Amino acid sequence: MYRVCFVCTGNICRSPMAESVFRARVAEAGLDALVEVDSAGTGGWHEGDGADPRAVTVLEGAGYEQSHRARQFRASWFAGLDLVVALDAGHLRDLRALAPTPEDAAKVRLLRSYDPAATAAEADVPDPYYGSLDGFEHCLELVEAASSGLLDAVREAVKEHTA
């Protein structure tokens, strides 16, 4: 099993959205028996909470399923993960600092690095939490745009992983 974990700050907005979208892409590609997708936050403020209602509204409006409970990312999880996908540069930095080994730190990538249209100045998925529903819709657009490239990378990694 190839394991992917999306990470944002509180695990109620960006990372659950990325998890739902990517899980749908994995299922559409017929890889759901080979790829496990989940999410977490760098902090534990919302542990046990569901996704932000605005995230749920946007996801369901776009046809994505979600059943989510927030949790905090733990350094011990690196050993069981193949890819840790950060939603912004702050998460990337925090996760790499948390990684117990250089090999674990190398598992951390920015989501938008998988979007060929994203520039270095647009590397982050902005946090929609303090804004309106529009921010959540924009977040979904950015996540969807990166999902195809991420799926291609995971598909290749799964081939190597199962070979």
DSSP file (Angstrom, degrees, kcal/mol; ACC not computed):
  #  RESIDUE AA STRUCTURE BP1 BP2  ACC     N-H-->O    O-->H-N    N-H-->O    O-->H-N    TCO  KAPPA ALPHA  PHI   PSI    X-CA   Y-CA   Z-CA
    1    1 A M              0   0    0      0, 0.0     2,-0.5     0, 0.0    34,-0.2   0.000 360.0 360.0 360.0 131.8    0.0    0.0    0.0
    2    2 A Y  E     -a   35   0A   0     32,-3.2    34,-2.9    80,-0.0     2,-0.5  -0.864 360.0-152.1 -96.8 126.5    1.3    3.5   -1.0
    3    3 A R  E     -a   36   0A   0     -2,-0.5    79,-2.3    32,-0.2    80,-1.9  -0.885  15.0-177.1-113.8 128.6    0.4    6.0    1.7
    4    4 A V  E     -ab  37  83A   0     32,-2.8    34,-2.0    -2,-0.5     2,-0.4  -0.971   3.0-170.9-121.6 133.1   -0.2    9.8    1.1
    5    5 A C  E     -ab  38  84A   0     78,-2.2    80,-3.0    -2,-0.4     2,-0.4  -0.990  10.6-151.2-127.5 125.7   -1.0   12.3    3.8
    6    6 A F  E     -ab  39  85A   0     32,-2.4    34,-2.3    -2,-0.4     2,-0.4  -0.763  17.5-163.9 -91.3 137.8   -2.0   15.9    3.1
    7    7 A V  E     +ab  40  86A   0     78,-2.9    80,-1.9    -2,-0.4    81,-0.3  -0.984  20.5 151.9-132.6 129.2   -1.1   18.4    5.8
    8    8 A C  E     -a   41   0A   0     32,-1.6    34,-2.2    -2,-0.4    35,-0.2  -0.479  57.4 -78.9-126.7-156.0   -2.2   22.0    6.6
    9    9 A T  S    S+     0   0    0     32,-0.3    34,-2.5    -2,-0.2    33,-0.1   0.989 115.8   5.3 -77.9 -62.1   -2.5   23.9    9.8
   10   10 A G  S    S-     0   0    0     31,-0.2    36,-0.3    32,-0.2    31,-0.2   0.512  89.4-124.6-105.8  -6.0   -5.6   22.8   11.6
   11   11 A N  S    S+     0   0    0     29,-0.3    30,-0.1    59,-0.1    60,-0.1   0.848  86.8  95.7  64.0  37.3   -6.8   19.9    9.4
   12   12 A I  S    S+     0   0    0     39,-0.1    40,-2.9    58,-0.1    43,-0.2   0.467  89.8  18.3-127.8  -8.7  -10.2   21.4    8.9
   13   13 A C  S  > S+     0   0    0     38,-0.2     4,-1.6    42,-0.1     5,-0.2   0.565 123.5  21.1-122.6 -84.2   -9.9   23.3    5.6
   14   14 A R  H  > S+     0   0    0      1,-0.2     4,-2.6     2,-0.2     5,-0.2   0.926 122.1  46.4 -65.5 -50.4   -7.2   22.8    3.0
   15   15 A S  H  > S+     0   0    0      1,-0.2     4,-2.7     2,-0.2    -1,-0.2   0.889 112.6  48.8 -68.2 -37.8   -5.9   19.3    3.8
   16   16 A P  H  > S+     0   0    0      0, 0.0     4,-2.3     0, 0.0    -1,-0.2   0.872 112.4  50.9 -66.5 -31.4   -9.4   17.6    4.1
   17   17 A M  H  X S+     0   0    0     -4,-1.6     4,-2.5     2,-0.2     5,-0.2   0.940 112.2  45.7 -66.4 -45.7  -10.3   19.2    0.8
   18   18 A A  H  X S+     0   0    0     -4,-2.6     4,-2.8     1,-0.2     5,-0.3   0.904 111.8  52.8 -62.6 -41.3   -7.1   17.9   -0.8
   19   19 A E  H  X S+     0   0    0     -4,-2.7     4,-2.5    -5,-0.2    -1,-0.2   0.936 111.1  45.8 -59.2 -47.7   -7.7   14.5    0.8
   20   20 A S  H  X S+     0   0    0     -4,-2.3     4,-1.8     2,-0.2    45,-0.2   0.925 115.7  45.4 -63.7 -45.8  -11.3   14.3   -0.6
   21   21 A V  H  X S+     0   0    0     -4,-2.5     4,-2.1     1,-0.2    -2,-0.2   0.943 116.1  45.0 -64.1 -47.5  -10.3   15.4   -4.1
   22   22 A F  H  X S+     0   0    0     -4,-2.8     4,-2.7     1,-0.2     5,-0.2   0.886 109.3  55.1 -68.7 -36.9   -7.2   13.1   -4.3
   23   23 A R  H  X S+     0   0    0     -4,-2.5     4,-2.2    -5,-0.3    -1,-0.2   0.909 109.2  49.2 -59.6 -40.2   -9.1   10.1   -2.9
   24   24 A A  H  X S+     0   0    0     -4,-1.8     4,-2.6    -5,-0.2    -2,-0.2   0.905 111.0  49.2 -64.8 -40.9  -11.6   10.6   -5.7
   25   25 A R  H  X S+     0   0    0     -4,-2.1     4,-1.8     2,-0.2    -2,-0.2   0.897 110.6  50.6 -64.7 -40.7   -8.8   10.9   -8.3
   26   26 A V  H  <>S+     0   0    0     -4,-2.7     5,-2.6     2,-0.2     6,-0.5   0.915 112.3  46.8 -63.1 -43.6   -7.2    7.7   -7.0
   27   27 A A  H ><5S+     0   0    0     -4,-2.2     3,-1.6     1,-0.2    -2,-0.2   0.919 110.0  52.8 -65.3 -43.8  -10.6    5.8   -7.2
   28   28 A E  H 3<5S+     0   0    0     -4,-2.6    -1,-0.2     1,-0.3    -2,-0.2   0.846 109.1  51.0 -59.4 -33.7  -11.2    7.1  -10.7
   29   29 A A  T 3<5S-     0   0    0     -4,-1.8    -1,-0.3    -5,-0.2    -2,-0.2   0.482 115.6-117.4 -83.0  -3.0   -7.8    5.8  -11.7
   30   30 A G  T < 5S+     0   0    0     -3,-1.6     3,-0.3    -4,-0.3    -3,-0.2   0.733  84.6 115.4  74.8  21.6   -8.6    2.4  -10.2
   31   31 A L    >>< +     0   0    0     -5,-2.6     3,-2.2    -6,-0.2     4,-1.8   0.329  32.1 107.5-103.9   6.4   -5.8    2.7   -7.7
   32   32 A D  T 34 S+     0   0    0     -6,-0.5    -1,-0.2     1,-0.3    -5,-0.1   0.723  77.9  54.9 -63.6 -20.6   -7.8    2.8   -4.5
   33   33 A A  T 34 S+     0   0    0     -3,-0.3    -1,-0.3     1,-0.1    -2,-0.1   0.611 117.6  36.8 -81.9 -11.5   -6.7   -0.7   -3.6
   34   34 A L  T <4 S+     0   0    0     -3,-2.2   -32,-3.2     1,-0.2     2,-0.4   0.589 112.1  57.9-113.4 -16.2   -3.1    0.4   -3.8
   35   35 A V  E  <  -a    2   0A   0     -4,-1.8     2,-0.4   -34,-0.2   -32,-0.2  -0.973  59.0-161.8-127.1 127.5   -3.1    3.9   -2.5
   36   36 A E  E     -a    3   0A   0    -34,-2.9   -32,-2.8    -2,-0.4     2,-0.4  -0.910  12.4-166.0-106.3 133.1   -4.3    5.1    1.0
   37   37 A V  E     +a    4   0A   0     -2,-0.4     2,-0.2   -34,-0.2   -32,-0.2  -0.970  20.1 141.4-124.6 131.0   -5.1    8.8    1.3
   38   38 A D  E     -a    5   0A   0    -34,-2.0   -32,-2.4    -2,-0.4     2,-0.3  -0.843  28.2-138.1-148.6-170.9   -5.6   10.8    4.6
   39   39 A S  E     +a    6   0A   0    -34,-0.3     2,-0.3    -2,-0.2   -32,-0.2  -0.967  14.6 175.3-152.3 165.3   -4.8   14.2    6.1
   40   40 A A  E     -a    7   0A   0    -34,-2.3   -32,-1.6    -2,-0.3     2,-0.3  -0.943  24.5-115.3-159.6 174.2   -3.6   15.9    9.3
   41   41 A G  E     -ac   8  72A   0     30,-2.2    32,-3.3    -2,-0.3   -32,-0.3  -0.862  18.6-128.3-119.6 156.2   -2.7   19.3   10.7
   42   42 A T  S    S+     0   0    0    -34,-2.2     2,-0.3    -2,-0.3   -33,-0.2   0.760  99.3  44.4 -71.2 -23.5    0.6   20.7   12.0
   43   43 A G  S    S-     0   0    0    -34,-2.5     3,-0.3   -35,-0.2    -2,-0.2  -0.783  74.4-138.6-118.4 164.6   -1.4   21.7   15.1
   44   44 A G    >   +     0   0    0     -2,-0.3     3,-1.5     1,-0.2    28,-0.1   0.205  65.0 115.0-107.3  15.8   -3.9   20.0   17.3
   45   45 A W  T 3  S+     0   0    0      1,-0.3    -1,-0.2    26,-0.1   -35,-0.1   0.814  87.0  34.0 -56.5 -34.2   -6.4   22.8   17.9
   46   46 A H  T >  S+     0   0    0    -36,-0.3     3,-3.0    -3,-0.3    24,-0.4   0.224  80.0 153.7-109.5  13.4   -9.2   21.1   16.0
   47   47 A E  T <  S+     0   0    0     -3,-1.5    24,-0.2     1,-0.3     3,-0.1  -0.157  73.9  14.9 -49.6 130.4   -8.5   17.4   16.8
   48   48 A G  T 3  S+     0   0    0     22,-3.1    -1,-0.3     1,-0.3     2,-0.1   0.215 100.1 120.6  89.6 -14.0  -11.7   15.4   16.6
   49   49 A D    <   -     0   0    0     -3,-3.0    21,-3.3     1,-0.1    -1,-0.3  -0.428  62.8-118.3 -79.4 156.3  -13.6   18.1   14.8
   50   50 A G        -     0   0    0     19,-0.2    19,-0.2     1,-0.2    -1,-0.1  -0.259  48.5 -70.2 -77.9 176.8  -15.2   17.7   11.4
   51   51 A A        -     0   0    0     17,-0.3    -1,-0.2     1,-0.1   -38,-0.2  -0.312  65.9 -81.6 -65.7 153.7  -14.2   19.7    8.4
   52   52 A D    >>  -     0   0    0    -40,-2.9     4,-2.2     1,-0.1     3,-0.7  -0.315  40.8-122.7 -53.0 135.0  -15.1   23.4    8.3
   53   53 A P  H 3> S+     0   0    0      0, 0.0     4,-2.4     0, 0.0    -1,-0.1   0.810 112.7  55.7 -56.2 -30.3  -18.7   23.6    7.1
   54   54 A R  H 3> S+     0   0    0      2,-0.2     4,-2.2     1,-0.2     5,-0.2   0.889 107.1  49.1 -69.7 -37.6  -17.6   25.9    4.2
   55   55 A A  H <> S+     0   0    0     -3,-0.7     4,-2.8   -43,-0.2     5,-0.2   0.918 111.7  49.6 -64.1 -43.0  -15.2   23.2    3.1
   56   56 A V  H  X S+     0   0    0     -4,-2.2     4,-3.0     2,-0.2     5,-0.3   0.925 110.2  50.7 -61.3 -45.3  -17.9   20.6    3.3
   57   57 A T  H  X S+     0   0    0     -4,-2.4     4,-2.2     1,-0.2    -2,-0.2   0.925 113.8  44.0 -58.6 -47.1  -20.3   22.9    1.3
   58   58 A V  H  X S+     0   0    0     -4,-2.2     4,-1.3     2,-0.2    -2,-0.2   0.918 115.7  47.6 -67.0 -44.3  -17.8   23.4   -1.5
   59   59 A L  H ><>S+     0   0    0     -4,-2.8     5,-2.8     1,-0.2     3,-0.5   0.953 115.2  43.9 -62.2 -50.3  -16.7   19.8   -1.6
   60   60 A E  H ><5S+     0   0    0     -4,-3.0     3,-1.3     1,-0.2    -1,-0.2   0.874 109.9  56.8 -65.0 -36.1  -20.2   18.4   -1.7
   61   61 A G  H 3<5S+     0   0    0     -4,-2.2    -1,-0.2    -5,-0.3    -2,-0.2   0.792 108.7  47.6 -63.5 -27.5  -21.2   21.0   -4.3
   62   62 A A  T <<5S-     0   0    0     -4,-1.3    -1,-0.3    -3,-0.5    -2,-0.2   0.372 124.9-103.4 -94.4   3.3  -18.5   19.8   -6.5
   63   63 A G  T < 5S+     0   0    0     -3,-1.3     2,-0.4     1,-0.3    -3,-0.2   0.634  73.3 140.0  88.9  14.4  -19.5   16.1   -6.0
   64   64 A Y      < -     0   0    0     -5,-2.8    -1,-0.3    -6,-0.2     2,-0.3  -0.739  44.4-137.1 -94.9 140.5  -16.8   15.0   -3.6
   65   65 A E        +     0   0    0     -2,-0.4     2,-0.3   -45,-0.2   -41,-0.1  -0.635  27.0 174.2 -87.0 149.9  -17.5   12.8   -0.7
   66   66 A Q        +     0   0    0     -2,-0.3     2,-0.3     2,-0.0   -49,-0.0  -0.950  23.8 170.8-157.4 139.8  -16.0   13.5    2.7
   67   67 A S        +     0   0    0     -2,-0.3     2,-0.4   -51,-0.1    -2,-0.0  -0.854  32.4 174.0-143.9 107.4  -16.2   12.2    6.2
   68   68 A H        -     0   0    0     -2,-0.3     2,-0.4   -17,-0.1   -17,-0.3  -0.909  29.3-177.1-131.0 142.7  -13.5   13.8    8.2
   69   69 A R        -     0   0    0     -2,-0.4   -19,-0.2   -19,-0.2   -20,-0.1  -0.979  35.1-122.2-133.6 123.3  -12.1   14.1   11.8
   70   70 A A        +     0   0    0    -21,-3.3   -22,-3.1   -24,-0.4     2,-0.3  -0.273  35.6 171.2 -66.1 147.7   -9.2   16.4   12.3
   71   71 A R        -     0   0    0    -24,-0.2   -30,-2.2   -23,-0.1     2,-0.4  -0.972  32.4-108.6-151.0 161.7   -6.0   15.1   13.8
   72   72 A Q  B     -c   41   0A   0     -2,-0.3   -30,-0.2   -32,-0.2     2,-0.1  -0.796  34.3-115.3 -98.4 135.6   -2.5   16.4   14.4
   73   73 A F        -     0   0    0    -32,-3.3     2,-0.4    -2,-0.4   -33,-0.0  -0.428  30.9-155.0 -67.1 138.8    0.5   15.0   12.4
   74   74 A R    >   -     0   0    0     -2,-0.1     3,-1.8     1,-0.1     4,-0.4  -0.924  22.1-129.5-118.6 142.8    3.0   13.1   14.5
   75   75 A A  G >  S+     0   0    0     -2,-0.4     3,-1.5     1,-0.3     4,-0.3   0.839 107.3  65.3 -57.0 -34.1    6.7   12.6   13.7
   76   76 A S  G >  S+     0   0    0      1,-0.3     3,-0.6     2,-0.1     4,-0.3   0.699  88.2  69.9 -64.5 -18.0    6.2    8.8   14.2
   77   77 A W  G X> S+     0   0    0     -3,-1.8     3,-1.4     1,-0.2     4,-0.6   0.751  77.2  79.6 -72.2 -22.9    3.9    8.7   11.2
   78   78 A F  G X4 S+     0   0    0     -3,-1.5     3,-1.5    -4,-0.4    -1,-0.2   0.876  84.8  61.2 -52.8 -39.7    6.8    9.3    8.7
   79   79 A A  G <4 S+     0   0    0     -3,-0.6    -1,-0.3    -4,-0.3    -2,-0.2   0.811 109.3  41.3 -59.1 -31.2    7.8    5.7    8.9
   80   80 A G  G <4 S+     0   0    0     -3,-1.4     2,-0.3    -4,-0.3    -1,-0.3   0.396 103.2  83.5 -98.2   2.6    4.4    4.5    7.6
   81   81 A L    <<  -     0   0    0     -3,-1.5   -77,-0.2    -4,-0.6     3,-0.1  -0.816  49.3-170.1-110.7 147.6    4.0    7.2    4.9
   82   82 A D  S    S+     0   0    0    -79,-2.3     2,-0.3     1,-0.3   -78,-0.2   0.726  81.0  18.5 -99.0 -30.9    5.4    7.3    1.4
   83   83 A L  E     -b    4   0A   0    -80,-1.9   -78,-2.2     2,-0.0     2,-0.5  -0.988  57.7-165.0-146.9 131.4    4.5   10.9    0.6
   84   84 A V  E     -bd   5 108A   0     23,-2.5    25,-2.5    -2,-0.3     2,-0.7  -0.978  15.9-156.9-117.7 118.5    3.6   13.9    2.9
   85   85 A V  E     -bd   6 109A   0    -80,-3.0   -78,-2.9    -2,-0.5     2,-0.3  -0.857   3.6-157.1-107.2 111.9    2.0   16.7    0.9
   86   86 A A  E     -bd   7 110A   0     23,-3.0    25,-2.7    -2,-0.7    26,-0.3  -0.612  10.4-149.5 -85.8 143.6    2.2   20.2    2.5
   87   87 A L  S    S+     0   0    0    -80,-1.9    38,-2.6    -2,-0.3     2,-0.3   0.676  77.6  11.6 -89.8 -17.9   -0.3   22.8    1.5
   88   88 A D  S  > S-     0   0    0    -81,-0.3     4,-2.2    36,-0.2     3,-0.3  -0.963  82.6 -98.0-150.4 172.6    2.0   25.8    2.0
   89   89 A A  H  > S+     0   0    0     -2,-0.3     4,-2.4     1,-0.2     5,-0.2   0.807 119.2  56.9 -63.5 -31.7    5.6   26.6    2.5
   90   90 A G  H  > S+     0   0    0      2,-0.2     4,-2.5     1,-0.2    -1,-0.2   0.909 108.9  45.9 -65.1 -41.9    5.2   27.0    6.3
   91   91 A H  H  > S+     0   0    0     -3,-0.3     4,-2.9     2,-0.2     5,-0.3   0.904 111.2  53.5 -65.3 -41.2    3.8   23.5    6.5
   92   92 A L  H  X S+     0   0    0     -4,-2.2     4,-2.3     2,-0.2    -2,-0.2   0.937 111.8  44.6 -57.6 -48.6    6.7   22.2    4.3
   93   93 A R  H  X S+     0   0    0     -4,-2.4     4,-2.0     2,-0.2    -2,-0.2   0.930 115.0  47.8 -62.7 -47.4    9.2   23.8    6.7
   94   94 A D  H  X S+     0   0    0     -4,-2.5     4,-1.6     1,-0.2    -2,-0.2   0.904 113.4  47.5 -62.7 -42.3    7.5   22.6    9.8
   95   95 A L  H  X S+     0   0    0     -4,-2.9     4,-1.4     2,-0.2    -1,-0.2   0.899 111.0  49.8 -68.5 -41.1    7.2   19.0    8.5
   96   96 A R  H  < S+     0   0    0     -4,-2.3    -1,-0.2    -5,-0.3    -2,-0.2   0.876 111.1  50.3 -66.3 -34.8   10.7   18.8    7.3
   97   97 A A  H  < S+     0   0    0     -4,-2.0    -1,-0.2     1,-0.2    -2,-0.2   0.832 111.2  49.5 -68.6 -31.7   11.9   20.0   10.7
   98   98 A L  H  < S+     0   0    0     -4,-1.6    -1,-0.2    -5,-0.2    -2,-0.2   0.714  85.2 110.1 -77.8 -22.8    9.7   17.4   12.4
   99   99 A A     <  -     0   0    0     -4,-1.4     6,-0.1     1,-0.1   -23,-0.1  -0.321  63.6-146.1 -61.2 130.2   11.1   14.6   10.2
  100  100 A P  S    S+     0   0    0      0, 0.0    -1,-0.1     0, 0.0   -24,-0.0   0.764  79.2  23.9 -69.2 -25.4   13.3   12.2   12.2
  101  101 A T  S  > S-     0   0    0      1,-0.1     4,-2.2     0, 0.0     5,-0.2  -0.911  80.4-112.2-136.2 161.1   15.6   11.4    9.3
  102  102 A P  H  > S+     0   0    0      0, 0.0     4,-1.8     0, 0.0     5,-0.1   0.851 119.3  57.1 -60.2 -33.3   16.7   13.1    6.1
  103  103 A E  H  4 S+     0   0    0      2,-0.2     4,-0.4     1,-0.2    -4,-0.0   0.892 107.2  47.4 -64.7 -39.3   14.9   10.4    4.2
  104  104 A D  H >4 S+     0   0    0      1,-0.2     3,-1.4     2,-0.2     4,-0.3   0.911 109.1  53.6 -67.6 -41.7   11.7   11.3    6.0
  105  105 A A  H >< S+     0   0    0     -4,-2.2     3,-1.4     1,-0.3    -1,-0.2   0.848 102.4  59.6 -60.5 -33.6   12.2   15.0    5.2
  106  106 A A  T 3< S+     0   0    0     -4,-1.8    -1,-0.3     1,-0.3    -2,-0.2   0.659  92.6  67.6 -70.6 -15.3   12.6   14.1    1.6
  107  107 A K  T <  S+     0   0    0     -3,-1.4   -23,-2.5    -4,-0.4     2,-0.5   0.623  82.0  94.0 -76.1 -13.0    9.0   12.6    1.6
  108  108 A V  E <   +d   84   0A   0     -3,-1.4     2,-0.3    -4,-0.3   -23,-0.2  -0.706  51.2 165.3 -90.5 126.0    7.6   16.1    2.1
  109  109 A R  E     -d   85   0A   0    -25,-2.5   -23,-3.0    -2,-0.5     2,-0.3  -0.952  38.7-109.2-135.0 153.7    6.5   18.0   -1.0
  110  110 A L  E >   -d   86   0A   0     -2,-0.3     3,-1.2   -25,-0.2     4,-0.3  -0.676  24.3-134.5 -80.7 136.2    4.4   21.1   -1.7
  111  111 A L  G >  S+     0   0    0    -25,-2.7     3,-2.0    -2,-0.3    -1,-0.1   0.920 103.8  54.7 -56.1 -46.6    1.0   20.3   -3.3
  112  112 A R  G >  S+     0   0    0     11,-0.6     3,-1.6     1,-0.3     6,-0.3   0.607  86.9  79.7 -71.2  -8.5    1.3   23.0   -5.9
  113  113 A S  G <  S+     0   0    0     -3,-1.2    -1,-0.3     1,-0.3    -2,-0.2   0.681  89.9  57.6 -66.9 -14.8    4.7   21.6   -7.1
  114  114 A Y  G <  S+     0   0    0     -3,-2.0    35,-0.3    -4,-0.3    -1,-0.3   0.419  88.0  86.2 -92.6  -0.5    2.5   19.1   -9.0
  115  115 A D    X   -     0   0    0     -3,-1.6     3,-1.7     1,-0.1    31,-0.1  -0.891  64.1-160.3-102.6 108.2    0.7   21.9  -10.9
  116  116 A P  T 3  S+     0   0    0      0, 0.0    -1,-0.1     0, 0.0    30,-0.1   0.723  90.5  57.2 -62.8 -19.7    2.7   22.8  -14.0
  117  117 A A  T 3  S+     0   0    0     28,-0.1     2,-0.3    -3,-0.1    29,-0.0   0.622  85.6  99.3 -84.5 -13.0    0.9   26.1  -14.2
  118  118 A A    <   -     0   0    0     -3,-1.7     2,-0.2    -6,-0.3     5,-0.1  -0.568  61.7-151.0 -79.4 133.9    1.9   27.2  -10.7
  119  119 A T    >   -     0   0    0     -2,-0.3     3,-1.4     1,-0.1    -4,-0.1  -0.497  32.6-101.3 -93.1 169.9    4.8   29.6  -10.4
  120  120 A A  G >  S+     0   0    0      1,-0.3     3,-1.2     2,-0.2     4,-0.1   0.854 125.7  55.6 -59.3 -34.5    7.2   29.8   -7.4
  121  121 A A  G 3  S+     0   0    0      1,-0.3    -1,-0.3     2,-0.1     3,-0.2   0.659 109.8  47.1 -72.1 -15.2    5.3   32.9   -6.3
  122  122 A E  G <  S+     0   0    0     -3,-1.4    -1,-0.3     1,-0.1    -2,-0.2  -0.046  75.0 118.9-113.1  29.8    2.1   30.8   -6.3
  123  123 A A    <   +     0   0    0     -3,-1.2   -11,-0.6    -5,-0.1     2,-0.2   0.735  58.9  74.9 -71.9 -23.6    3.5   27.8   -4.5
  124  124 A D  S    S-     0   0    0     -3,-0.2   -36,-0.2    -4,-0.1   -37,-0.1  -0.614  73.4-135.4 -93.7 148.8    1.1   28.0   -1.6
  125  125 A V        -     0   0    0    -38,-2.6  -111,-0.1    -2,-0.2    14,-0.1  -0.920  41.3-122.4 -91.8 112.2   -2.6   27.1   -1.3
  126  126 A P        -     0   0    0      0, 0.0    13,-0.0     0, 0.0   -38,-0.0  -0.227  21.7-108.3 -61.2 145.0   -3.9   30.2    0.6
  127  127 A D        -     0   0    0      1,-0.1     3,-0.3  -114,-0.0     9,-0.1  -0.624  30.0-171.1 -74.5 117.1   -5.7   29.5    3.9
  128  128 A P    >   +     0   0    0      0, 0.0     3,-2.1     0, 0.0     8,-0.2   0.518  56.6 103.4 -85.7  -4.0   -9.4   30.2    3.4
  129  129 A Y  T 3  S+     0   0    0      1,-0.3   -75,-0.1     6,-0.1     7,-0.0   0.826  83.6  39.6 -53.0 -44.8  -10.3   29.9    7.1
  130  130 A Y  T 3  S+     0   0    0     -3,-0.3    -1,-0.3     5,-0.0     2,-0.1   0.350 112.9  65.7 -90.7   8.1  -10.7   33.6    7.9
  131  131 A G  S <  S-     0   0    0     -3,-2.1     2,-0.1     1,-0.2    -4,-0.0  -0.223  87.1 -76.2-112.3-158.8  -12.4   34.5    4.6
  132  132 A S    >>  -     0   0    0     -2,-0.1     3,-1.0     1,-0.0     4,-0.8  -0.249  53.4 -85.7 -94.4-177.6  -15.6   33.9    2.7
  133  133 A L  H 3> S+     0   0    0      1,-0.3     4,-2.1     2,-0.2     3,-0.4   0.798 122.1  70.4 -59.8 -29.9  -16.8   30.9    0.8
  134  134 A D  H 3> S+     0   0    0      1,-0.2     4,-2.5     2,-0.2    -1,-0.3   0.878  93.6  55.4 -56.0 -38.9  -15.0   32.3   -2.3
  135  135 A G  H <> S+     0   0    0     -3,-1.0     4,-2.2     1,-0.2    -1,-0.2   0.863 107.3  48.9 -63.7 -35.8  -11.7   31.4   -0.6
  136  136 A F  H  X S+     0   0    0     -4,-0.8     4,-2.2    -3,-0.4    -1,-0.2   0.869 110.3  50.8 -71.4 -37.2  -12.8   27.8   -0.2
  137  137 A E  H  X S+     0   0    0     -4,-2.1     4,-2.0     2,-0.2    -2,-0.2   0.906 111.3  48.4 -65.6 -40.8  -13.8   27.7   -3.8
  138  138 A H  H  X S+     0   0    0     -4,-2.5     4,-2.3     2,-0.2    -2,-0.2   0.904 109.1  53.8 -64.4 -41.4  -10.4   29.0   -4.9
  139  139 A C  H  X S+     0   0    0     -4,-2.2     4,-2.5     1,-0.2    -2,-0.2   0.924 108.0  50.1 -57.6 -45.8   -8.8   26.4   -2.6
  140  140 A L  H  X S+     0   0    0     -4,-2.2     4,-2.8     1,-0.2     5,-0.2   0.907 108.6  52.5 -61.4 -42.1  -10.7   23.7   -4.4
  141  141 A E  H  X S+     0   0    0     -4,-2.0     4,-2.2     1,-0.2    -1,-0.2   0.921 111.5  46.1 -59.5 -44.7   -9.6   25.0   -7.8
  142  142 A L  H  X S+     0   0    0     -4,-2.3     4,-1.5     2,-0.2    -2,-0.2   0.902 113.3  49.1 -66.6 -41.1   -5.9   25.0   -6.7
  143  143 A V  H  X S+     0   0    0     -4,-2.5     4,-1.3     1,-0.2     3,-0.2   0.932 112.4  47.8 -63.2 -46.2   -6.2   21.5   -5.3
  144  144 A E  H  X S+     0   0    0     -4,-2.8     4,-0.8     1,-0.2     3,-0.3   0.898 108.4  55.4 -62.4 -39.8   -7.9   20.1   -8.4
  145  145 A A  H  < S+     0   0    0     -4,-2.2     4,-0.4     1,-0.2    -1,-0.2   0.840 113.1  41.4 -63.5 -33.0   -5.3   21.8  -10.6
  146  146 A A  H  X S+     0   0    0     -4,-1.5     4,-2.2    -3,-0.2    -1,-0.2   0.667  97.3  79.6 -86.4 -17.3   -2.5   20.0   -8.8
  147  147 A S  H  X S+     0   0    0     -4,-1.3     4,-2.6    -3,-0.3     5,-0.2   0.827  87.3  54.3 -65.7 -34.2   -4.2   16.6   -8.5
  148  148 A S  H  X S+     0   0    0     -4,-0.8     4,-2.2     2,-0.2    -1,-0.2   0.946 112.0  43.6 -65.7 -46.7   -3.5   15.4  -12.0
  149  149 A G  H  > S+     0   0    0     -4,-0.4     4,-2.1   -35,-0.3    -2,-0.2   0.889 114.8  50.3 -64.3 -39.0    0.2   15.9  -11.7
  150  150 A L  H  X S+     0   0    0     -4,-2.2     4,-2.7     2,-0.2     5,-0.2   0.909 109.1  51.6 -64.8 -41.8    0.2   14.4   -8.2
  151  151 A L  H  X S+     0   0    0     -4,-2.6     4,-2.9     1,-0.2    -2,-0.2   0.910 108.6  51.3 -62.0 -41.8   -1.8   11.4   -9.5
  152  152 A D  H  X S+     0   0    0     -4,-2.2     4,-2.1     2,-0.2    -1,-0.2   0.932 112.1  46.7 -59.6 -45.2    0.8   10.9  -12.2
  153  153 A A  H  X S+     0   0    0     -4,-2.1     4,-2.3     1,-0.2    -2,-0.2   0.907 114.5  46.5 -64.3 -42.3    3.6   11.0   -9.7
  154  154 A V  H  X S+     0   0    0     -4,-2.7     4,-2.8     2,-0.2     5,-0.2   0.888 109.0  55.2 -68.6 -38.7    1.8    8.6   -7.3
  155  155 A R  H  X S+     0   0    0     -4,-2.9     4,-1.9    -5,-0.2    -2,-0.2   0.929 110.9  45.4 -58.9 -44.9    0.9    6.2  -10.2
  156  156 A E  H  X S+     0   0    0     -4,-2.1     4,-2.0     1,-0.2    -2,-0.2   0.913 113.3  49.7 -64.2 -43.4    4.7    6.0  -11.1
  157  157 A A  H  X S+     0   0    0     -4,-2.3     4,-2.8     1,-0.2    -2,-0.2   0.876 108.5  53.0 -64.6 -37.1    5.7    5.5   -7.5
  158  158 A V  H  X S+     0   0    0     -4,-2.8     4,-2.5     2,-0.2    -1,-0.2   0.899 106.2  53.5 -64.6 -40.7    3.1    2.8   -7.0
  159  159 A K  H  X S+     0   0    0     -4,-1.9     4,-0.8     1,-0.2    -2,-0.2   0.933 114.7  40.9 -58.1 -45.5    4.5    1.0  -10.1
  160  160 A E  H  < S+     0   0    0     -4,-2.0     3,-0.3     1,-0.2    -2,-0.2   0.884 114.3  53.5 -68.4 -38.5    8.0    1.1   -8.5
  161  161 A H  H  < S+     0   0    0     -4,-2.8    -2,-0.2     1,-0.2    -1,-0.2   0.838 116.9  36.5 -65.7 -36.1    6.6    0.3   -5.0
  162  162 A T  H  <        0   0    0     -4,-2.5    -1,-0.2     1,-0.2    -2,-0.2   0.478 360.0 360.0 -99.1  -3.2    4.8   -2.8   -6.2
  163  163 A A     <        0   0    0     -4,-0.8    -1,-0.2    -3,-0.3    -2,-0.1   0.479 360.0 360.0 -75.7 360.0    7.4   -4.0   -8.7
